[in-house]
Amino acid sequence: MVRITQLRAKCIGCNACVEADKYRWRISKKDGKSTLIGGIEKKGWFSTLVDDHELEASLLARQHCPVNIIQVENLT
């Protein structure tokens, strides 16, 4: 399993995470920030658990984020 975490409040809406992983990220039409699809909010952090096959794309999203608000943790 892989845990993806995002501090959404600091997102600048650059779309880099969406370009890296269109399956897990999208830009909100409401506020222009990225949304972690399937993410559950807790104290400003959005988090979700995904299967191992999403690890590579998640790492790309983290790497391309210019404000470093995405964390990816391999739990296996």
Steps between C-alpha positions, in 0.01 A plus 500: 500500500599859437387801702470830311466816708446860391496833685235649272490847658849573364421383146565762230295321232786456254358168365834315525354216706213456255741478209705238685202291620164578341341201672560627855496883464272766353470878516192627682278731297390656830835637623761403237701279737587135447281238659624158609235266364383275780672714762355533849564829683643510852634824648566651157677193360333282238605135496412178321630145478552353153635180349869453424448540125442875559836553671696611193242757386460628856874550533498697173221723632701562818817571305333753269318693774680837520377573855577151641158439656466137388636211703516139380570215739545140395344292780597157367 
